[in-house]
Amino acid sequence: SYCFCTLLRVGLKDTMVDDDNTTEPEKCNVFASFVRMSICFGASHGAITAVIPLAVGVFGNLGDWTLGCLYVTYTASALLFATPVIDRIGHKWTLVGGFFFYSAFVLGLFGALLLQEAGYDDLSWVVALGGASIGGIAGGLIWTAQGGYFSRCAELHHGNSRLVNTNRFGAIFATCYLAFELLMKLFTSIQFYILCDDWNGNPLTGKCTWDSSSSSSSSSGSMTKSHATVIVHGVNIAILWLSTIAMLSISDIRPETQSTINNSFQSVPIIKRPWHSTVSAAITLLRTSSVIVLLGGTNVLFGIVSGYTNSYLSGKIVKNSLGEDKVGYLSAVEPLVAAVLSWPLGRLGVHFGTKAVSLGIGFCCSAAFGMILLLFDLTCDDMIESVGKWGILIPLFVVSGVFRCVWEGPQKAATADYFPHNPDPAFANVVLQSGSATALFFMISPYVSHLLQEVIIVIFTVVAAVACAFALRTPPPSDVY
């Protein structure tokens, strides 16, 4: 609470200026504003991602369809609405409003749990899918706005070249974002541990027993699984809203903002472009730029790996082999690895002057992830029993975490390098490519064998690596140096 209030007080002091009565240009520190955005974004999004592995485990097929609906609307929003909305209200207010409406996803799951408890299974589908649709639209807005905000801060921050700034800012955002995801997933598991029936459980192993024979708390004060899940969702909603309020502390950087000296910027009047030109900007860039298409292979690959990890690896293998209470612990391994490696990989890009080395490491890890699972699937009769061991699952989540780190940092920084003057449509395409792949994966996963899913991961790793190599052969605009 103290951290949030401090961020809010300092941010409001610097940025909440009445544009009609301001006689001097608004100035603030670009770097500090970007760090505040990264912290608030990480806390808000961490509260949402912590419940995604639970959705599949708790709801089954409804969970798959809910996540598929989330990513379909997420993709459509980025393609059709993100650029015009950002053009009208700016990155800051798109982030604040987007996270407020993004809470509809968690609220939908919250309502579906209550309805299922009351016996209204059909209505729970309507509520869960409705919340996912609203949350997906908001998600497409916030991720496009985050990419644009990142690109503008890298441009306006003086003292280094833009190429160095994208590496540095990308590492900072990835560290904050992934660290909060890790903390929220661990916090989710700890909540389950506290609320479970067996008070003698071990918080490190997640030892916990659920009273599945009863739908209400027992006289001894123990709590059923469904009631504990409702409470976890309620706590995450509260954290999401607090973080969204703290997002008001960041500075409003518009596309027309002009850089000034001493790491600061000043706002100038916004010139609004015609609505139709901003709606088609992402599609136009996709049609006219070969680089955005070639870099898109990595975005599609990330969407596939993310879908497989949440839907099958966490939602099925971990749940059925180690128990649902272990999902949070193992899901936390991926952001932990990614958060730890974010800064070293960012420094690696600065040292070599290219992001090719970091991206190559990511492709190797993605290939290892797919090949390990494929070999187990081909050689073992029971995939869940064979893979569902701590000694196998932890290395899988580690290599997945390395690839996640590369995508969140160097891959997005490369997008900022190649499109310094057109960041919003570029990052809208990042959302489009990764989100559509994840949405399709969630929707087909109940009907496609996991063997075929693993083959797809291996094939797309090779395709994405080759496409990325061709993209990096094209030099970015000269002013990034």
Salt bridges, closest charged atoms under 4 A:
ASP64 OD2 - LYS316 NZ 3.89
ASP87 OD2 - ARG88 NH1 3.15
ASP87 OD1 - ARG273 NH2 2.86
GLU117 OE1 - HIS227 NE2 3.42
GLU155 OE1 - ARG152 NH1 3.45
GLU181 OE2 - LYS185 NZ 3.00
GLU181 OE1 - ARG404 NH2 2.43
ASP252 OD2 - ARG254 NE 2.96
GLU324 OE1 - LYS225 NZ 2.55
ASP325 OD2 - LYS326 NZ 3.27
GLU334 OE2 - ARG404 NH1 2.85
ASP377 OD2 - HIS450 ND1 2.59
GLU408 OE2 - ARG404 NE 2.93
GLU408 OE1 - LYS412 NZ 3.15
ASP417 OD2 - LYS355 NZ 2.41
ASP424 OD1 - HIS91 NE2 2.99
ASP479 OD2 - HIS421 NE2 2.77
